[in-house]
Amino acid sequence: MSVRGRIDFVFYHPDKRLELVDSILVGPSSSIVRSRRVEESGGDRFWRPTWTWPTDHKVVLSTFRLTTR
């Protein structure tokens, strides 16, 4: 986790049919700190879009597996 920390969470109700497969941050692997771009120093995994990212916020993308029985 970066020095600035994260406040993004994905909450879901425990269910035997639902399994969290993966979560990753979407956005640039840098942030603006005191008007300067600073590369994140934590161990967070990023999916970096190939287009211009339009905000200073990141997105949490979570993948679930749903089993129907």
mmCIF file as Biopython writes it, N, C-alpha, C and O atoms, coordinates in Angstrom:
data_model
#
loop_
_atom_site.group_PDB
_atom_site.id
_atom_site.type_symbol
_atom_site.label_atom_id
_atom_site.label_alt_id
_atom_site.label_comp_id
_atom_site.label_asym_id
_atom_site.label_entity_id
_atom_site.label_seq_id
_atom_site.pdbx_PDB_ins_code
_atom_site.Cartn_x
_atom_site.Cartn_y
_atom_site.Cartn_z
_atom_site.occupancy
_atom_site.B_iso_or_equiv
_atom_site.auth_seq_id
_atom_site.auth_asym_id
_atom_site.pdbx_PDB_model_num
ATOM 1   N N  . MET A ? 1  ? 0.843   -1.165  0.000   1.0 0.0 1  A 1 
ATOM 2   C CA . MET A ? 1  ? 0.000   0.000   0.000   1.0 0.0 1  A 1 
ATOM 3   C C  . MET A ? 1  ? 0.895   1.237   0.000   1.0 0.0 1  A 1 
ATOM 4   O O  . MET A ? 1  ? 1.935   1.260   0.658   1.0 0.0 1  A 1 
ATOM 5   N N  . SER A ? 2  ? 0.493   2.237   -0.724  1.0 0.0 2  A 1 
ATOM 6   C CA . SER A ? 2  ? 1.290   3.452   -0.818  1.0 0.0 2  A 1 
ATOM 7   C C  . SER A ? 2  ? 1.286   4.207   0.510   1.0 0.0 2  A 1 
ATOM 8   O O  . SER A ? 2  ? 0.505   3.905   1.412   1.0 0.0 2  A 1 
ATOM 9   N N  . VAL A ? 3  ? 2.163   5.180   0.606   1.0 0.0 3  A 1 
ATOM 10  C CA . VAL A ? 3  ? 2.248   6.000   1.812   1.0 0.0 3  A 1 
ATOM 11  C C  . VAL A ? 3  ? 0.931   6.713   2.054   1.0 0.0 3  A 1 
ATOM 12  O O  . VAL A ? 3  ? 0.535   6.907   3.204   1.0 0.0 3  A 1 
ATOM 13  N N  . ARG A ? 4  ? 0.249   7.107   0.990   1.0 0.0 4  A 1 
ATOM 14  C CA . ARG A ? 4  ? -1.010  7.838   1.111   1.0 0.0 4  A 1 
ATOM 15  C C  . ARG A ? 4  ? -2.162  6.914   1.492   1.0 0.0 4  A 1 
ATOM 16  O O  . ARG A ? 4  ? -3.200  7.379   1.963   1.0 0.0 4  A 1 
ATOM 17  N N  . GLY A ? 5  ? -1.988  5.625   1.293   1.0 0.0 5  A 1 
ATOM 18  C CA . GLY A ? 5  ? -3.015  4.669   1.689   1.0 0.0 5  A 1 
ATOM 19  C C  . GLY A ? 5  ? -4.128  4.550   0.667   1.0 0.0 5  A 1 
ATOM 20  O O  . GLY A ? 5  ? -4.205  5.330   -0.282  1.0 0.0 5  A 1 
ATOM 21  N N  . ARG A ? 6  ? -4.980  3.575   0.871   1.0 0.0 6  A 1 
ATOM 22  C CA . ARG A ? 6  ? -6.116  3.316   -0.013  1.0 0.0 6  A 1 
ATOM 23  C C  . ARG A ? 6  ? -7.390  3.340   0.816   1.0 0.0 6  A 1 
ATOM 24  O O  . ARG A ? 6  ? -7.405  2.918   1.972   1.0 0.0 6  A 1 
ATOM 25  N N  . ILE A ? 7  ? -8.453  3.840   0.208   1.0 0.0 7  A 1 
ATOM 26  C CA . ILE A ? 7  ? -9.751  3.833   0.870   1.0 0.0 7  A 1 
ATOM 27  C C  . ILE A ? 7  ? -10.770 3.050   0.061   1.0 0.0 7  A 1 
ATOM 28  O O  . ILE A ? 7  ? -11.954 3.040   0.398   1.0 0.0 7  A 1 
ATOM 29  N N  . ASP A ? 8  ? -10.320 2.388   -1.012  1.0 0.0 8  A 1 
ATOM 30  C CA . ASP A ? 8  ? -11.232 1.658   -1.886  1.0 0.0 8  A 1 
ATOM 31  C C  . ASP A ? 8  ? -11.414 0.232   -1.377  1.0 0.0 8  A 1 
ATOM 32  O O  . ASP A ? 8  ? -10.444 -0.488  -1.137  1.0 0.0 8  A 1 
ATOM 33  N N  . PHE A ? 9  ? -12.667 -0.156  -1.218  1.0 0.0 9  A 1 
ATOM 34  C CA . PHE A ? 9  ? -12.995 -1.494  -0.758  1.0 0.0 9  A 1 
ATOM 35  C C  . PHE A ? 9  ? -14.098 -2.069  -1.630  1.0 0.0 9  A 1 
ATOM 36  O O  . PHE A ? 9  ? -14.906 -1.322  -2.181  1.0 0.0 9  A 1 
ATOM 37  N N  . VAL A ? 10 ? -14.138 -3.364  -1.757  1.0 0.0 10 A 1 
ATOM 38  C CA . VAL A ? 10 ? -15.230 -4.057  -2.428  1.0 0.0 10 A 1 
ATOM 39  C C  . VAL A ? 10 ? -15.835 -4.980  -1.386  1.0 0.0 10 A 1 
ATOM 40  O O  . VAL A ? 10 ? -15.184 -5.914  -0.918  1.0 0.0 10 A 1 
ATOM 41  N N  . PHE A ? 11 ? -17.067 -4.718  -1.029  1.0 0.0 11 A 1 
ATOM 42  C CA . PHE A ? 11 ? -17.763 -5.530  -0.042  1.0 0.0 11 A 1 
ATOM 43  C C  . PHE A ? 11 ? -18.750 -6.447  -0.762  1.0 0.0 11 A 1 
ATOM 44  O O  . PHE A ? 11 ? -19.410 -6.028  -1.712  1.0 0.0 11 A 1 
ATOM 45  N N  . TYR A ? 12 ? -18.848 -7.679  -0.315  1.0 0.0 12 A 1 
ATOM 46  C CA . TYR A ? 12 ? -19.840 -8.600  -0.860  1.0 0.0 12 A 1 
ATOM 47  C C  . TYR A ? 12 ? -20.289 -9.536  0.243   1.0 0.0 12 A 1 
ATOM 48  O O  . TYR A ? 12 ? -19.559 -9.792  1.200   1.0 0.0 12 A 1 
ATOM 49  N N  . HIS A ? 13 ? -21.494 -10.038 0.093   1.0 0.0 13 A 1 
ATOM 50  C CA . HIS A ? 13 ? -22.089 -10.911 1.102   1.0 0.0 13 A 1 
ATOM 51  C C  . HIS A ? 13 ? -21.521 -12.320 0.960   1.0 0.0 13 A 1 
ATOM 52  O O  . HIS A ? 13 ? -21.514 -12.872 -0.141  1.0 0.0 13 A 1 
ATOM 53  N N  . PRO A ? 14 ? -21.049 -12.904 2.046   1.0 0.0 14 A 1 
ATOM 54  C CA . PRO A ? 14 ? -20.527 -14.276 1.965   1.0 0.0 14 A 1 
ATOM 55  C C  . PRO A ? 14 ? -21.601 -15.235 1.443   1.0 0.0 14 A 1 
ATOM 56  O O  . PRO A ? 14 ? -22.734 -15.250 1.924   1.0 0.0 14 A 1 
ATOM 57  N N  . ASP A ? 15 ? -21.219 -16.016 0.467   1.0 0.0 15 A 1 
ATOM 58  C CA . ASP A ? 15 ? -22.132 -16.981 -0.134  1.0 0.0 15 A 1 
ATOM 59  C C  . ASP A ? 15 ? -21.283 -18.107 -0.713  1.0 0.0 15 A 1 
ATOM 60  O O  . ASP A ? 15 ? -20.302 -17.840 -1.408  1.0 0.0 15 A 1 
ATOM 61  N N  . LYS A ? 16 ? -21.639 -19.354 -0.442  1.0 0.0 16 A 1 
ATOM 62  C CA . LYS A ? 16 ? -20.859 -20.491 -0.924  1.0 0.0 16 A 1 
ATOM 63  C C  . LYS A ? 16 ? -20.774 -20.538 -2.445  1.0 0.0 16 A 1 
ATOM 64  O O  . LYS A ? 16 ? -19.861 -21.156 -2.991  1.0 0.0 16 A 1 
ATOM 65  N N  . ARG A ? 17 ? -21.711 -19.895 -3.135  1.0 0.0 17 A 1 
ATOM 66  C CA . ARG A ? 17 ? -21.722 -19.896 -4.598  1.0 0.0 17 A 1 
ATOM 67  C C  . ARG A ? 17 ? -20.825 -18.806 -5.192  1.0 0.0 17 A 1 
ATOM 68  O O  . ARG A ? 17 ? -20.590 -18.784 -6.401  1.0 0.0 17 A 1 
ATOM 69  N N  . LEU A ? 18 ? -20.331 -17.913 -4.354  1.0 0.0 18 A 1 
ATOM 70  C CA . LEU A ? 18 ? -19.576 -16.752 -4.825  1.0 0.0 18 A 1 
ATOM 71  C C  . LEU A ? 18 ? -18.133 -16.838 -4.353  1.0 0.0 18 A 1 
ATOM 72  O O  . LEU A ? 18 ? -17.876 -17.012 -3.162  1.0 0.0 18 A 1 
ATOM 73  N N  . GLU A ? 19 ? -17.190 -16.717 -5.282  1.0 0.0 19 A 1 
ATOM 74  C CA . GLU A ? 19 ? -15.762 -16.776 -4.952  1.0 0.0 19 A 1 
ATOM 75  C C  . GLU A ? 19 ? -15.051 -15.575 -5.575  1.0 0.0 19 A 1 
ATOM 76  O O  . GLU A ? 19 ? -15.174 -15.328 -6.775  1.0 0.0 19 A 1 
ATOM 77  N N  . LEU A ? 20 ? -14.314 -14.836 -4.763  1.0 0.0 20 A 1 
ATOM 78  C CA . LEU A ? 20 ? -13.487 -13.747 -5.273  1.0 0.0 20 A 1 
ATOM 79  C C  . LEU A ? 20 ? -12.280 -14.350 -5.967  1.0 0.0 20 A 1 
ATOM 80  O O  . LEU A ? 20 ? -11.522 -15.100 -5.351  1.0 0.0 20 A 1 
ATOM 81  N N  . VAL A ? 21 ? -12.091 -14.032 -7.244  1.0 0.0 21 A 1 
ATOM 82  C CA . VAL A ? 21 ? -10.992 -14.584 -8.031  1.0 0.0 21 A 1 
ATOM 83  C C  . VAL A ? 21 ? -9.796  -13.649 -8.027  1.0 0.0 21 A 1 
ATOM 84  O O  . VAL A ? 21 ? -8.660  -14.101 -7.880  1.0 0.0 21 A 1 
ATOM 85  N N  . ASP A ? 22 ? -10.034 -12.335 -8.186  1.0 0.0 22 A 1 
ATOM 86  C CA . ASP A ? 22 ? -8.924  -11.391 -8.297  1.0 0.0 22 A 1 
ATOM 87  C C  . ASP A ? 22 ? -9.430  -9.972  -8.101  1.0 0.0 22 A 1 
ATOM 88  O O  . ASP A ? 22 ? -10.595 -9.678  -8.372  1.0 0.0 22 A 1 
ATOM 89  N N  . SER A ? 23 ? -8.558  -9.098  -7.633  1.0 0.0 23 A 1 
ATOM 90  C CA . SER A ? 23 ? -8.814  -7.657  -7.582  1.0 0.0 23 A 1 
ATOM 91  C C  . SER A ? 23 ? -7.544  -6.946  -8.011  1.0 0.0 23 A 1 
ATOM 92  O O  . SER A ? 23 ? -6.436  -7.362  -7.672  1.0 0.0 23 A 1 
ATOM 93  N N  . ILE A ? 24 ? -7.723  -5.869  -8.761  1.0 0.0 24 A 1 
ATOM 94  C CA . ILE A ? 24 ? -6.590  -5.112  -9.275  1.0 0.0 24 A 1 
ATOM 95  C C  . ILE A ? 24 ? -7.004  -3.652  -9.390  1.0 0.0 24 A 1 
ATOM 96  O O  . ILE A ? 24 ? -8.182  -3.347  -9.574  1.0 0.0 24 A 1 
ATOM 97  N N  . LEU A ? 25 ? -6.038  -2.757  -9.283  1.0 0.0 25 A 1 
ATOM 98  C CA . LEU A ? 25 ? -6.318  -1.339  -9.462  1.0 0.0 25 A 1 
ATOM 99  C C  . LEU A ? 25 ? -6.212  -0.985  -10.936 1.0 0.0 25 A 1 
ATOM 100 O O  . LEU A ? 25 ? -5.306  -1.448  -11.630 1.0 0.0 25 A 1 
ATOM 101 N N  . VAL A ? 26 ? -7.137  -0.167  -11.410 1.0 0.0 26 A 1 
ATOM 102 C CA . VAL A ? 26 ? -7.116  0.304   -12.792 1.0 0.0 26 A 1 
ATOM 103 C C  . VAL A ? 26 ? -6.788  1.790   -12.764 1.0 0.0 26 A 1 
ATOM 104 O O  . VAL A ? 26 ? -7.418  2.562   -12.041 1.0 0.0 26 A 1 
ATOM 105 N N  . GLY A ? 27 ? -5.810  2.176   -13.547 1.0 0.0 27 A 1 
ATOM 106 C CA . GLY A ? 27 ? -5.385  3.572   -13.614 1.0 0.0 27 A 1 
ATOM 107 C C  . GLY A ? 27 ? -3.877  3.641   -13.663 1.0 0.0 27 A 1 
ATOM 108 O O  . GLY A ? 27 ? -3.207  2.609   -13.676 1.0 0.0 27 A 1 
ATOM 109 N N  . PRO A ? 28 ? -3.336  4.842   -13.691 1.0 0.0 28 A 1 
ATOM 110 C CA . PRO A ? 28 ? -1.880  4.982   -13.737 1.0 0.0 28 A 1 
ATOM 111 C C  . PRO A ? 28 ? -1.248  4.528   -12.427 1.0 0.0 28 A 1 
ATOM 112 O O  . PRO A ? 28 ? -1.870  4.614   -11.369 1.0 0.0 28 A 1 
ATOM 113 N N  . SER A ? 29 ? -0.021  4.050   -12.502 1.0 0.0 29 A 1 
ATOM 114 C CA . SER A ? 29 ? 0.678   3.599   -11.293 1.0 0.0 29 A 1 
ATOM 115 C C  . SER A ? 29 ? 1.396   4.748   -10.608 1.0 0.0 29 A 1 
ATOM 116 O O  . SER A ? 29 ? 2.363   4.542   -9.875  1.0 0.0 29 A 1 
ATOM 117 N N  . SER A ? 30 ? 0.921   5.945   -10.850 1.0 0.0 30 A 1 
ATOM 118 C CA . SER A ? 30 ? 1.469   7.130   -10.196 1.0 0.0 30 A 1 
ATOM 119 C C  . SER A ? 30 ? 0.313   7.990   -9.704  1.0 0.0 30 A 1 
ATOM 120 O O  . SER A ? 30 ? -0.831  7.808   -10.120 1.0 0.0 30 A 1 
ATOM 121 N N  . SER A ? 31 ? 0.619   8.922   -8.821  1.0 0.0 31 A 1 
ATOM 122 C CA . SER A ? 31 ? -0.374  9.840   -8.275  1.0 0.0 31 A 1 
ATOM 123 C C  . SER A ? 31 ? 0.209   11.242  -8.269  1.0 0.0 31 A 1 
ATOM 124 O O  . SER A ? 31 ? 1.422   11.424  -8.371  1.0 0.0 31 A 1 
ATOM 125 N N  . ILE A ? 32 ? -0.668  12.226  -8.150  1.0 0.0 32 A 1 
ATOM 126 C CA . ILE A ? 32 ? -0.220  13.607  -8.026  1.0 0.0 32 A 1 
ATOM 127 C C  . ILE A ? 32 ? -0.151  13.943  -6.540  1.0 0.0 32 A 1 
ATOM 128 O O  . ILE A ? 32 ? -1.157  13.884  -5.833  1.0 0.0 32 A 1 
ATOM 129 N N  . VAL A ? 33 ? 1.043   14.294  -6.078  1.0 0.0 33 A 1 
ATOM 130 C CA . VAL A ? 33 ? 1.269   14.658  -4.680  1.0 0.0 33 A 1 
ATOM 131 C C  . VAL A ? 33 ? 1.928   16.022  -4.661  1.0 0.0 33 A 1 
ATOM 132 O O  . VAL A ? 33 ? 3.021   16.205  -5.197  1.0 0.0 33 A 1 
ATOM 133 N N  . ARG A ? 34 ? 1.250   16.985  -4.037  1.0 0.0 34 A 1 
ATOM 134 C CA . ARG A ? 34 ? 1.759   18.361  -3.961  1.0 0.0 34 A 1 
ATOM 135 C C  . ARG A ? 34 ? 2.150   18.873  -5.355  1.0 0.0 34 A 1 
ATOM 136 O O  . ARG A ? 34 ? 3.232   19.427  -5.550  1.0 0.0 34 A 1 
ATOM 137 N N  . SER A ? 35 ? 1.248   18.675  -6.307  1.0 0.0 35 A 1 
ATOM 138 C CA . SER A ? 35 ? 1.375   19.151  -7.692  1.0 0.0 35 A 1 
ATOM 139 C C  . SER A ? 35 ? 2.481   18.461  -8.487  1.0 0.0 35 A 1 
ATOM 140 O O  . SER A ? 35 ? 2.895   18.978  -9.525  1.0 0.0 35 A 1 
ATOM 141 N N  . ARG A ? 36 ? 2.963   17.326  -8.035  1.0 0.0 36 A 1 
ATOM 142 C CA . ARG A ? 36 ? 3.995   16.574  -8.765  1.0 0.0 36 A 1 
ATOM 143 C C  . ARG A ? 36 ? 3.564   15.127  -8.928  1.0 0.0 36 A 1 
ATOM 144 O O  . ARG A ? 36 ? 2.933   14.549  -8.043  1.0 0.0 36 A 1 
ATOM 145 N N  . ARG A ? 37 ? 3.914   14.548  -10.074 1.0 0.0 37 A 1 
ATOM 146 C CA . ARG A ? 37 ? 3.608   13.131  -10.315 1.0 0.0 37 A 1 
ATOM 147 C C  . ARG A ? 37 ? 4.619   12.267  -9.574  1.0 0.0 37 A 1 
ATOM 148 O O  . ARG A ? 37 ? 5.829   12.428  -9.735  1.0 0.0 37 A 1 
ATOM 149 N N  . VAL A ? 38 ? 4.108   11.351  -8.762  1.0 0.0 38 A 1 
ATOM 150 C CA . VAL A ? 38 ? 4.944   10.483  -7.937  1.0 0.0 38 A 1 
ATOM 151 C C  . VAL A ? 38 ? 4.547   9.036   -8.214  1.0 0.0 38 A 1 
ATOM 152 O O  . VAL A ? 38 ? 3.366   8.696   -8.143  1.0 0.0 38 A 1 
ATOM 153 N N  . GLU A ? 39 ? 5.515   8.184   -8.528  1.0 0.0 39 A 1 
ATOM 154 C CA . GLU A ? 39 ? 5.259   6.766   -8.766  1.0 0.0 39 A 1 
ATOM 155 C C  . GLU A ? 39 ? 4.896   6.094   -7.439  1.0 0.0 39 A 1 
ATOM 156 O O  . GLU A ? 39 ? 5.523   6.350   -6.411  1.0 0.0 39 A 1 
ATOM 157 N N  . GLU A ? 40 ? 3.881   5.239   -7.475  1.0 0.0 40 A 1 
ATOM 158 C CA . GLU A ? 40 ? 3.462   4.515   -6.274  1.0 0.0 40 A 1 
ATOM 159 C C  . GLU A ? 40 ? 4.602   3.621   -5.797  1.0 0.0 40 A 1 
ATOM 160 O O  . GLU A ? 40 ? 5.289   3.000   -6.609  1.0 0.0 40 A 1 
ATOM 161 N N  . SER A ? 41 ? 4.803   3.555   -4.492  1.0 0.0 41 A 1 
ATOM 162 C CA . SER A ? 41 ? 5.910   2.769   -3.942  1.0 0.0 41 A 1 
ATOM 163 C C  . SER A ? 41 ? 5.448   1.458   -3.307  1.0 0.0 41 A 1 
ATOM 164 O O  . SER A ? 41 ? 6.274   0.647   -2.888  1.0 0.0 41 A 1 
ATOM 165 N N  . GLY A ? 42 ? 4.143   1.251   -3.235  1.0 0.0 42 A 1 
ATOM 166 C CA . GLY A ? 42 ? 3.619   0.043   -2.593  1.0 0.0 42 A 1 
ATOM 167 C C  . GLY A ? 42 ? 3.602   -1.149  -3.529  1.0 0.0 42 A 1 
ATOM 168 O O  . GLY A ? 42 ? 4.092   -1.071  -4.656  1.0 0.0 42 A 1 
ATOM 169 N N  . GLY A ? 43 ? 3.048   -2.230  -3.070  1.0 0.0 43 A 1 
ATOM 170 C CA . GLY A ? 43 ? 3.010   -3.461  -3.832  1.0 0.0 43 A 1 
ATOM 171 C C  . GLY A ? 43 ? 1.704   -3.687  -4.580  1.0 0.0 43 A 1 
ATOM 172 O O  . GLY A ? 43 ? 1.432   -4.796  -5.040  1.0 0.0 43 A 1 
ATOM 173 N N  . ASP A ? 44 ? 0.891   -2.632  -4.704  1.0 0.0 44 A 1 
ATOM 174 C CA . ASP A ? 44 ? -0.380  -2.786  -5.406  1.0 0.0 44 A 1 
ATOM 175 C C  . ASP A ? 44 ? -0.153  -3.146  -6.871  1.0 0.0 44 A 1 
ATOM 176 O O  . ASP A ? 44 ? 0.783   -2.666  -7.510  1.0 0.0 44 A 1 
ATOM 177 N N  . ARG A ? 45 ? -1.043  -4.014  -7.394  1.0 0.0 45 A 1 
ATOM 178 C CA . ARG A ? 45 ? -0.969  -4.369  -8.809  1.0 0.0 45 A 1 
ATOM 179 C C  . ARG A ? 45 ? -1.867  -3.426  -9.599  1.0 0.0 45 A 1 
ATOM 180 O O  . ARG A ? 45 ? -2.981  -3.117  -9.176  1.0 0.0 45 A 1 
ATOM 181 N N  . PHE A ? 46 ? -1.372  -2.971  -10.752 1.0 0.0 46 A 1 
ATOM 182 C CA . PHE A ? 46 ? -2.115  -2.033  -11.581 1.0 0.0 46 A 1 
ATOM 183 C C  . PHE A ? 46 ? -2.347  -2.590  -12.971 1.0 0.0 46 A 1 
ATOM 184 O O  . PHE A ? 46 ? -1.487  -3.268  -13.533 1.0 0.0 46 A 1 
ATOM 185 N N  . TRP A ? 47 ? -3.513  -2.300  -13.517 1.0 0.0 47 A 1 
ATOM 186 C CA . TRP A ? 47 ? -3.760  -2.460  -14.943 1.0 0.0 47 A 1 
ATOM 187 C C  . TRP A ? 47 ? -3.741  -1.040  -15.488 1.0 0.0 47 A 1 
ATOM 188 O O  . TRP A ? 47 ? -4.626  -0.236  -15.197 1.0 0.0 47 A 1 
ATOM 189 N N  . ARG A ? 48 ? -2.723  -0.745  -16.279 1.0 0.0 48 A 1 
ATOM 190 C CA . ARG A ? 48 ? -2.528  0.616   -16.778 1.0 0.0 48 A 1 
ATOM 191 C C  . ARG A ? 48 ? -3.191  0.767   -18.136 1.0 0.0 48 A 1 
ATOM 192 O O  . ARG A ? 48 ? -2.788  0.104   -19.092 1.0 0.0 48 A 1 
ATOM 193 N N  . PRO A ? 49 ? -4.196  1.621   -18.244 1.0 0.0 49 A 1 
ATOM 194 C CA . PRO A ? 49 ? -4.847  1.823   -19.532 1.0 0.0 49 A 1 
ATOM 195 C C  . PRO A ? 49 ? -3.879  2.447   -20.539 1.0 0.0 49 A 1 
ATOM 196 O O  . PRO A ? 49 ? -2.934  3.139   -20.158 1.0 0.0 49 A 1 
ATOM 197 N N  . THR A ? 50 ? -4.120  2.199   -21.809 1.0 0.0 50 A 1 
ATOM 198 C CA . THR A ? 50 ? -3.257  2.745   -22.864 1.0 0.0 50 A 1 
ATOM 199 C C  . THR A ? 50 ? -3.706  4.131   -23.294 1.0 0.0 50 A 1 
ATOM 200 O O  . THR A ? 50 ? -3.041  4.764   -24.113 1.0 0.0 50 A 1 
ATOM 201 N N  . TRP A ? 51 ? -4.815  4.614   -22.762 1.0 0.0 51 A 1 
ATOM 202 C CA . TRP A ? 51 ? -5.324  5.943   -23.086 1.0 0.0 51 A 1 
ATOM 203 C C  . TRP A ? 51 ? -5.068  6.894   -21.922 1.0 0.0 51 A 1 
ATOM 204 O O  . TRP A ? 51 ? -4.644  6.469   -20.847 1.0 0.0 51 A 1 
ATOM 205 N N  . THR A ? 52 ? -5.325  8.168   -22.138 1.0 0.0 52 A 1 
ATOM 206 C CA . THR A ? 52 ? -5.148  9.171   -21.086 1.0 0.0 52 A 1 
ATOM 207 C C  . THR A ? 52 ? -6.185  8.942   -19.999 1.0 0.0 52 A 1 
ATOM 208 O O  . THR A ? 52 ? -7.385  8.905   -20.273 1.0 0.0 52 A 1 
ATOM 209 N N  . TRP A ? 53 ? -5.728  8.790   -18.782 1.0 0.0 53 A 1 
ATOM 210 C CA . TRP A ? 53 ? -6.622  8.563   -17.650 1.0 0.0 53 A 1 
ATOM 211 C C  . TRP A ? 53 ? -7.221  9.904   -17.245 1.0 0.0 53 A 1 
ATOM 212 O O  . TRP A ? 53 ? -6.472  10.838  -16.958 1.0 0.0 53 A 1 
ATOM 213 N N  . PRO A ? 54 ? -8.560  10.034  -17.213 1.0 0.0 54 A 1 
ATOM 214 C CA . PRO A ? 54 ? -9.194  11.348  -17.076 1.0 0.0 54 A 1 
ATOM 215 C C  . PRO A ? 54 ? -9.363  11.874  -15.650 1.0 0.0 54 A 1 
ATOM 216 O O  . PRO A ? 54 ? -9.995  12.913  -15.461 1.0 0.0 54 A 1 
ATOM 217 N N  . THR A ? 55 ? -8.827  11.202  -14.662 1.0 0.0 55 A 1 
ATOM 218 C CA . THR A ? 55 ? -9.080  11.598  -13.275 1.0 0.0 55 A 1 
ATOM 219 C C  . THR A ? 55 ? -7.881  11.264  -12.402 1.0 0.0 55 A 1 
ATOM 220 O O  . THR A ? 55 ? -6.985  10.528  -12.815 1.0 0.0 55 A 1 
ATOM 221 N N  . ASP A ? 56 ? -7.874  11.809  -11.200 1.0 0.0 56 A 1 
ATOM 222 C CA . ASP A ? 56 ? -6.810  11.478  -10.247 1.0 0.0 56 A 1 
ATOM 223 C C  . ASP A ? 56 ? -7.213  10.294  -9.369  1.0 0.0 56 A 1 
ATOM 224 O O  . ASP A ? 56 ? -6.491  9.938   -8.438  1.0 0.0 56 A 1 
ATOM 225 N N  . HIS A ? 57 ? -8.358  9.686   -9.659  1.0 0.0 57 A 1 
ATOM 226 C CA . HIS A ? 57 ? -8.840  8.530   -8.908  1.0 0.0 57 A 1 
ATOM 227 C C  . HIS A ? 57 ? -8.508  7.237   -9.640  1.0 0.0 57 A 1 
ATOM 228 O O  . HIS A ? 57 ? -8.379  7.219   -10.864 1.0 0.0 57 A 1 
ATOM 229 N N  . LYS A ? 58 ? -8.372  6.170   -8.888  1.0 0.0 58 A 1 
ATOM 230 C CA . LYS A ? 58 ? -8.158  4.850   -9.446  1.0 0.0 58 A 1 
ATOM 231 C C  . LYS A ? 58 ? -9.468  4.058   -9.326  1.0 0.0 58 A 1 
ATOM 232 O O  . LYS A ? 58 ? -10.392 4.485   -8.635  1.0 0.0 58 A 1 
ATOM 233 N N  . VAL A ? 59 ? -9.541  2.928   -9.989  1.0 0.0 59 A 1 
ATOM 234 C CA . VAL A ? 59 ? -10.709 2.052   -9.935  1.0 0.0 59 A 1 
ATOM 235 C C  . VAL A ? 59 ? -10.270 0.698   -9.382  1.0 0.0 59 A 1 
ATOM 236 O O  . VAL A ? 59 ? -9.191  0.207   -9.713  1.0 0.0 59 A 1 
ATOM 237 N N  . VAL A ? 60 ? -11.105 0.103   -8.545  1.0 0.0 60 A 1 
ATOM 238 C CA . VAL A ? 60 ? -10.856 -1.264  -8.099  1.0 0.0 60 A 1 
ATOM 239 C C  . VAL A ? 60 ? -11.713 -2.174  -8.968  1.0 0.0 60 A 1 
ATOM 240 O O  . VAL A ? 60 ? -12.938 -2.060  -8.981  1.0 0.0 60 A 1 
ATOM 241 N N  . LEU A ? 61 ? -11.057 -3.083  -9.699  1.0 0.0 61 A 1 
ATOM 242 C CA . LEU A ? 61 ? -11.753 -4.036  -10.548 1.0 0.0 61 A 1 
ATOM 243 C C  . LEU A ? 61 ? -11.630 -5.411  -9.905  1.0 0.0 61 A 1 
ATOM 244 O O  . LEU A ? 61 ? -10.529 -5.943  -9.760  1.0 0.0 61 A 1 
ATOM 245 N N  . SER A ? 62 ? -12.763 -5.977  -9.525  1.0 0.0 62 A 1 
ATOM 246 C CA . SER A ? 62 ? -12.773 -7.301  -8.886  1.0 0.0 62 A 1 
ATOM 247 C C  . SER A ? 62 ? -13.506 -8.287  -9.771  1.0 0.0 62 A 1 
ATOM 248 O O  . SER A ? 62 ? -14.538 -7.970  -10.363 1.0 0.0 62 A 1 
ATOM 249 N N  . THR A ? 63 ? -12.957 -9.485  -9.852  1.0 0.0 63 A 1 
ATOM 250 C CA . THR A ? 63 ? -13.541 -10.557 -10.640 1.0 0.0 63 A 1 
ATOM 251 C C  . THR A ? 63 ? -14.035 -11.641 -9.690  1.0 0.0 63 A 1 
ATOM 252 O O  . THR A ? 63 ? -13.306 -12.090 -8.805  1.0 0.0 63 A 1 
ATOM 253 N N  . PHE A ? 64 ? -15.285 -12.053 -9.887  1.0 0.0 64 A 1 
ATOM 254 C CA . PHE A ? 64 ? -15.891 -13.088 -9.061  1.0 0.0 64 A 1 
ATOM 255 C C  . PHE A ? 64 ? -16.256 -14.281 -9.929  1.0 0.0 64 A 1 
ATOM 256 O O  . PHE A ? 64 ? -16.520 -14.148 -11.124 1.0 0.0 64 A 1 
ATOM 257 N N  . ARG A ? 65 ? -16.263 -15.442 -9.303  1.0 0.0 65 A 1 
ATOM 258 C CA . ARG A ? 65 ? -16.779 -16.654 -9.942  1.0 0.0 65 A 1 
ATOM 259 C C  . ARG A ? 65 ? -18.079 -17.011 -9.228  1.0 0.0 65 A 1 
ATOM 260 O O  . ARG A ? 65 ? -18.115 -17.147 -8.005  1.0 0.0 65 A 1 
ATOM 261 N N  . LEU A ? 66 ? -19.129 -17.158 -9.999  1.0 0.0 66 A 1 
ATOM 262 C CA . LEU A ? 66 ? -20.431 -17.512 -9.458  1.0 0.0 66 A 1 
ATOM 263 C C  . LEU A ? 66 ? -20.771 -18.929 -9.899  1.0 0.0 66 A 1 
ATOM 264 O O  . LEU A ? 66 ? -20.802 -19.231 -11.092 1.0 0.0 66 A 1 
ATOM 265 N N  . THR A ? 67 ? -21.024 -19.784 -8.931  1.0 0.0 67 A 1 
ATOM 266 C CA . THR A ? 67 ? -21.375 -21.164 -9.203  1.0 0.0 67 A 1 
ATOM 267 C C  . THR A ? 67 ? -22.869 -21.331 -8.951  1.0 0.0 67 A 1 
ATOM 268 O O  . THR A ? 67 ? -23.366 -21.030 -7.865  1.0 0.0 67 A 1 
ATOM 269 N N  . THR A ? 68 ? -23.573 -21.812 -9.964  1.0 0.0 68 A 1 
ATOM 270 C CA . THR A ? 68 ? -25.005 -22.072 -9.777  1.0 0.0 68 A 1 
ATOM 271 C C  . THR A ? 68 ? -25.191 -23.578 -9.624  1.0 0.0 68 A 1 
ATOM 272 O O  . THR A ? 68 ? -24.572 -24.369 -10.335 1.0 0.0 68 A 1 
ATOM 273 N N  . ARG A ? 69 ? -26.040 -23.953 -8.701  1.0 0.0 69 A 1 
ATOM 274 C CA . ARG A ? 69 ? -26.278 -25.376 -8.431  1.0 0.0 69 A 1 
ATOM 275 C C  . ARG A ? 69 ? -27.727 -25.670 -8.371  1.0 0.0 69 A 1 
ATOM 276 O O  . ARG A ? 69 ? -28.115 -26.818 -8.152  1.0 0.0 69 A 1 
#
